Amino acid sequence: MREIRRLGDPVLRTPAEPVTDFDRELRKLIDEMFEAMYSVAGVGLAGPQIGVPRRLFVYDISGRKGHVVNPVLTVDDPEPVLDGEGCLSVPDRVTGRPQYAETPRAAGVTVEGFDRLGRPLRLKARGGLARCLQHETQHLDGKLFFDLLDRSEARRIMLKA
């Protein structure tokens, strides 16, 4: 089982590289990512979160399950929506559970990329799925959810991690 990397691991702050080989190893990696995500009751997981600095993520939220390789995110509706958001890589050091904070995200997005076989895909999303797609794509750019928060709230989260 792949280990989820935690705040402080440099891979989480390093922009991920594009996937170039759509082969058996990629398919195995995606399966392992789902396994790791489900083992901790997550709804999304990006490559860097398991120490793989590649541009891909998996998700299972709001009745939608899938993966995206080399995602490009476009904001369709920039209206900010505040909602609780947490991260498997930023757990509370005492409880081990993800910390949550009201985090602003765009109301609607489109993600374009590829599936595990290299076929193009396109996802339009609002609500929880839109939030998840933004969160996971942000991981691929070396950013974490608390980067969107005001300084005092971000500091509170970092001190508990």
C-alpha positions in Angstrom: 0.0 0.0 0.0 1.3 3.5 -0.9 1.9 5.8 2.0 0.2 9.2 2.0 2.8 11.9 2.3 2.3 14.6 4.9 2.9 18.3 5.2 6.6 18.9 5.3 7.5 16.4 2.6 9.1 18.4 -0.3 7.2 16.4 -2.9 4.0 18.2 -1.8 5.4 21.6 -2.7 7.1 20.6 -6.0 5.2 21.0 -9.2 4.5 17.6 -10.8 5.9 16.5 -14.2 3.6 15.5 -17.0 2.9 11.8 -17.6 4.5 10.6 -20.8 4.0 6.8 -20.8 0.4 5.4 -20.9 1.5 1.9 -20.0 0.9 -1.0 -17.6 2.8 0.8 -14.9 0.5 3.8 -15.1 -2.6 1.6 -14.9 -1.1 -0.1 -11.8 -0.2 3.3 -10.2 -3.8 4.5 -10.7 -5.2 1.3 -9.1 -2.8 1.8 -6.2 -3.9 5.4 -5.8 -7.5 4.3 -5.5 -6.5 1.7 -2.9 -4.5 4.3 -0.9 -7.4 6.8 -1.1 -10.0 4.4 0.0 -7.9 3.1 2.9 -8.2 6.5 4.5 -11.7 7.3 3.4 -10.6 10.0 1.0 -12.5 11.4 -2.0 -9.4 12.5 -4.0 -5.7 11.8 -4.2 -3.0 13.3 -6.4 0.3 11.7 -7.5 2.5 13.8 -5.2 0.5 12.8 -2.2 1.9 9.3 -2.5 5.4 10.5 -3.5 4.9 10.3 -7.2 5.7 13.7 -8.8 3.5 13.1 -11.9 0.4 15.0 -13.1 -2.4 12.7 -12.3 -5.1 12.2 -9.7 -8.0 9.9 -8.8 -11.4 10.9 -7.3 -14.6 9.3 -6.0 -17.1 12.0 -4.9 -20.8 12.8 -5.3 -21.5 9.6 -7.2 -18.7 10.3 -9.7 -15.5 8.2 -9.8 -12.5 8.5 -12.1 -9.0 9.6 -12.8 -7.4 12.3 -14.9 -3.9 12.2 -16.3 -2.2 15.5 -17.2 -5.2 17.6 -16.2 -5.7 21.2 -17.4 -8.3 23.1 -15.3 -10.4 26.0 -16.6 -12.7 28.0 -14.4 -16.2 28.3 -16.0 -17.9 30.1 -13.1 -15.4 32.1 -10.9 -18.1 32.9 -8.3 -16.4 31.9 -5.0 -18.1 29.2 -3.0 -17.0 28.7 0.7 -17.3 25.2 2.0 -15.4 22.9 4.4 -12.4 21.3 2.8 -9.6 19.1 4.2 -6.6 17.2 2.9 -5.2 13.8 3.5 -1.7 15.2 3.5 -2.5 17.8 6.3 -3.8 15.7 9.2 -4.1 16.8 12.8 -1.0 15.4 14.5 -3.1 14.3 17.5 -6.1 12.6 15.8 -4.5 11.7 12.5 -7.6 12.9 10.7 -7.6 15.6 8.0 -8.0 19.2 9.2 -10.9 21.2 7.7 -11.4 24.9 7.0 -13.9 26.9 5.1 -12.0 27.3 1.8 -13.0 29.4 -1.2 -13.2 27.6 -4.6 -14.7 28.6 -8.0 -18.3 27.4 -8.4 -17.8 25.7 -11.8 -14.8 24.2 -13.6 -13.9 22.1 -16.6 -10.9 19.7 -16.5 -9.5 18.3 -19.7 -6.9 15.5 -19.7 -6.5 11.9 -20.5 -7.6 8.5 -19.1 -5.2 5.7 -18.3 -5.1 4.6 -21.9 -4.2 8.0 -23.2 -7.8 8.8 -24.5 -8.8 12.4 -24.1 -11.5 13.2 -21.5 -13.3 16.3 -20.4 -15.2 16.8 -17.1 -17.5 19.8 -16.4 -18.3 20.1 -12.7 -20.0 22.1 -10.0 -20.5 21.5 -6.3 -18.4 18.9 -4.5 -16.8 17.5 -7.6 -15.7 20.9 -8.8 -14.1 21.5 -5.4 -12.3 18.1 -5.6 -11.0 18.7 -9.1 -9.6 22.1 -8.1 -8.1 20.7 -4.9 -6.4 17.8 -6.7 -5.2 19.9 -9.6 -3.7 22.4 -7.1 -1.7 19.5 -5.6 -0.1 19.0 -9.0 1.1 22.6 -8.9 2.8 22.2 -5.5 0.0 24.0 -3.6 -2.1 23.0 -0.6 -5.7 24.0 0.3 -4.6 26.3 3.2 -2.7 28.4 0.7 -6.1 29.9 -0.2 -6.9 30.8 3.4 -6.1 34.0 5.3 -2.8 33.9 7.2 -4.2 33.3 10.7 -6.3 30.3 9.5 -3.4 28.8 7.5 -1.2 29.2 10.5 -3.7 27.5 12.8 -3.8 24.5 10.4 0.0 24.3 10.1 0.5 24.4 13.9 -1.8 21.5 14.3 -0.2 19.4 11.5 
